Amino acid sequence: MIILGIDPGLNNTGYGLVEIQKNKIRAIAYGGIVNSIDDNLSEKVKNIHSEINTLIKKYAPHDLVLEEIFFSKNTRSALNVGKVVGALALTASLLEINFFVYTPLQVKQAVVGYGRASKNQVQEMVKVLLSLSKKPEYEHAADALAVAICHIHHKYSY
């Protein structure tokens, strides 16, 4: 079973593909989609959709999972990232892939065991849980892997 985790962002979107094999979770691929700040909103959303669509066609994940966006101050950014989330939900729906969303608290609780864990603690546990030689350099990729791990803990016994 393959899970595609996504940490959505307008300029920086992280992705992480993990697979459940017997009693172990392993990372298949992870990285980021970086948009130019100069691109307009539609170009950014189109690029994210295109890159995620390519990943879906290449790896055929069973589920697509996102970390819910949280913005306490900049509502404009939240609205724009919400458009990315909507585009990703549509992409998953059109390709008949299950779509799930988890809060940052749920992700941290599932990966670290503490809902107020730091980003560094999440990155370290992602490294340990996936037996990676080092932490993912792209922090958004680590967040995407973490949300995929969270989903596995919530939905599947492995």
KOLFIFI-762934 format. One record per residue (C-alpha): residue number from 1; x, z, y. Coordinates in steps of 0.5 Angstrom, whole numbers, plus 500, padded with zeros to 3 digits. Layout:
<recs>
+-----+-----+-----+-----+
: seq :   x :   z :   y :
+-----+-----+-----+-----+
: NUM :   X :   Z :   Y :
...
+-----+-----+-----+-----+
</recs>
This chain:
<recs>
+-----+-----+-----+-----+
: seq :   x :   z :   y :
+-----+-----+-----+-----+
:   1 : 500 : 500 : 500 :
:   2 : 503 : 498 : 507 :
:   3 : 501 : 501 : 513 :
:   4 : 502 : 498 : 520 :
:   5 : 503 : 504 : 526 :
:   6 : 503 : 502 : 533 :
:   7 : 505 : 506 : 539 :
:   8 : 501 : 502 : 544 :
:   9 : 504 : 500 : 551 :
:  10 : 503 : 495 : 556 :
:  11 : 511 : 494 : 557 :
:  12 : 513 : 497 : 551 :
:  13 : 510 : 497 : 544 :
:  14 : 513 : 500 : 538 :
:  15 : 511 : 498 : 531 :
:  16 : 513 : 501 : 524 :
:  17 : 511 : 498 : 518 :
:  18 : 511 : 503 : 512 :
:  19 : 510 : 503 : 504 :
:  20 : 507 : 508 : 499 :
:  21 : 512 : 507 : 493 :
:  22 : 510 : 512 : 487 :
:  23 : 511 : 519 : 491 :
:  24 : 515 : 516 : 497 :
:  25 : 514 : 513 : 503 :
:  26 : 519 : 508 : 506 :
:  27 : 520 : 504 : 512 :
:  28 : 520 : 497 : 511 :
:  29 : 521 : 494 : 518 :
:  30 : 520 : 497 : 525 :
:  31 : 522 : 496 : 533 :
:  32 : 519 : 494 : 539 :
:  33 : 515 : 489 : 543 :
:  34 : 518 : 489 : 550 :
:  35 : 514 : 485 : 556 :
:  36 : 517 : 483 : 562 :
:  37 : 515 : 488 : 568 :
:  38 : 514 : 481 : 572 :
:  39 : 509 : 478 : 567 :
:  40 : 501 : 479 : 569 :
:  41 : 496 : 483 : 564 :
:  42 : 494 : 477 : 560 :
:  43 : 501 : 475 : 559 :
:  44 : 503 : 482 : 556 :
:  45 : 496 : 483 : 552 :
:  46 : 497 : 476 : 549 :
:  47 : 504 : 477 : 547 :
:  48 : 503 : 484 : 544 :
:  49 : 497 : 480 : 540 :
:  50 : 502 : 475 : 538 :
:  51 : 507 : 479 : 535 :
:  52 : 503 : 484 : 532 :
:  53 : 499 : 478 : 529 :
:  54 : 506 : 475 : 526 :
:  55 : 507 : 482 : 523 :
:  56 : 500 : 482 : 520 :
:  57 : 501 : 475 : 517 :
:  58 : 508 : 477 : 514 :
:  59 : 507 : 484 : 511 :
:  60 : 500 : 484 : 510 :
:  61 : 498 : 491 : 511 :
:  62 : 492 : 495 : 509 :
:  63 : 491 : 499 : 515 :
:  64 : 493 : 498 : 522 :
:  65 : 494 : 505 : 526 :
:  66 : 495 : 507 : 533 :
:  67 : 497 : 513 : 537 :
:  68 : 491 : 515 : 542 :
:  69 : 493 : 514 : 549 :
:  70 : 494 : 520 : 553 :
:  71 : 495 : 519 : 561 :
:  72 : 493 : 525 : 565 :
:  73 : 495 : 522 : 572 :
:  74 : 496 : 515 : 572 :
:  75 : 489 : 512 : 570 :
:  76 : 490 : 505 : 572 :
:  77 : 496 : 505 : 567 :
:  78 : 491 : 508 : 562 :
:  79 : 486 : 503 : 563 :
:  80 : 491 : 497 : 562 :
:  81 : 494 : 500 : 556 :
:  82 : 486 : 501 : 553 :
:  83 : 486 : 493 : 554 :
:  84 : 492 : 493 : 549 :
:  85 : 488 : 498 : 544 :
:  86 : 482 : 493 : 545 :
:  87 : 486 : 487 : 543 :
:  88 : 489 : 490 : 537 :
:  89 : 483 : 493 : 535 :
:  90 : 480 : 486 : 535 :
:  91 : 486 : 483 : 532 :
:  92 : 485 : 488 : 526 :
:  93 : 478 : 487 : 526 :
:  94 : 478 : 479 : 525 :
:  95 : 484 : 480 : 520 :
:  96 : 479 : 485 : 516 :
:  97 : 484 : 490 : 516 :
:  98 : 482 : 497 : 517 :
:  99 : 483 : 500 : 524 :
: 100 : 485 : 508 : 525 :
: 101 : 487 : 512 : 531 :
: 102 : 490 : 519 : 531 :
: 103 : 491 : 523 : 537 :
: 104 : 499 : 525 : 539 :
: 105 : 497 : 532 : 537 :
: 106 : 495 : 530 : 530 :
: 107 : 501 : 526 : 529 :
: 108 : 506 : 531 : 531 :
: 109 : 502 : 536 : 526 :
: 110 : 502 : 531 : 520 :
: 111 : 510 : 529 : 521 :
: 112 : 513 : 536 : 524 :
: 113 : 508 : 541 : 522 :
: 114 : 507 : 543 : 530 :
: 115 : 502 : 540 : 534 :
: 116 : 507 : 541 : 541 :
: 117 : 513 : 538 : 537 :
: 118 : 518 : 535 : 542 :
: 119 : 520 : 527 : 542 :
: 120 : 526 : 529 : 539 :
: 121 : 523 : 533 : 533 :
: 122 : 519 : 528 : 531 :
: 123 : 524 : 523 : 531 :
: 124 : 528 : 527 : 527 :
: 125 : 523 : 528 : 522 :
: 126 : 521 : 521 : 522 :
: 127 : 529 : 520 : 520 :
: 128 : 528 : 525 : 514 :
: 129 : 521 : 523 : 511 :
: 130 : 523 : 516 : 511 :
: 131 : 530 : 517 : 509 :
: 132 : 533 : 513 : 514 :
: 133 : 541 : 514 : 516 :
: 134 : 539 : 515 : 523 :
: 135 : 534 : 516 : 528 :
: 136 : 530 : 509 : 530 :
: 137 : 534 : 508 : 537 :
: 138 : 527 : 505 : 540 :
: 139 : 523 : 511 : 541 :
: 140 : 517 : 507 : 541 :
: 141 : 518 : 505 : 534 :
: 142 : 519 : 512 : 532 :
: 143 : 513 : 514 : 535 :
: 144 : 509 : 508 : 531 :
: 145 : 513 : 510 : 524 :
: 146 : 510 : 517 : 526 :
: 147 : 503 : 515 : 527 :
: 148 : 504 : 511 : 520 :
: 149 : 506 : 517 : 516 :
: 150 : 500 : 521 : 519 :
: 151 : 495 : 516 : 517 :
: 152 : 498 : 517 : 510 :
: 153 : 498 : 524 : 510 :
: 154 : 491 : 524 : 512 :
: 155 : 488 : 518 : 508 :
: 156 : 492 : 518 : 502 :
: 157 : 495 : 522 : 496 :
: 158 : 502 : 519 : 494 :
+-----+-----+-----+-----+
</recs>
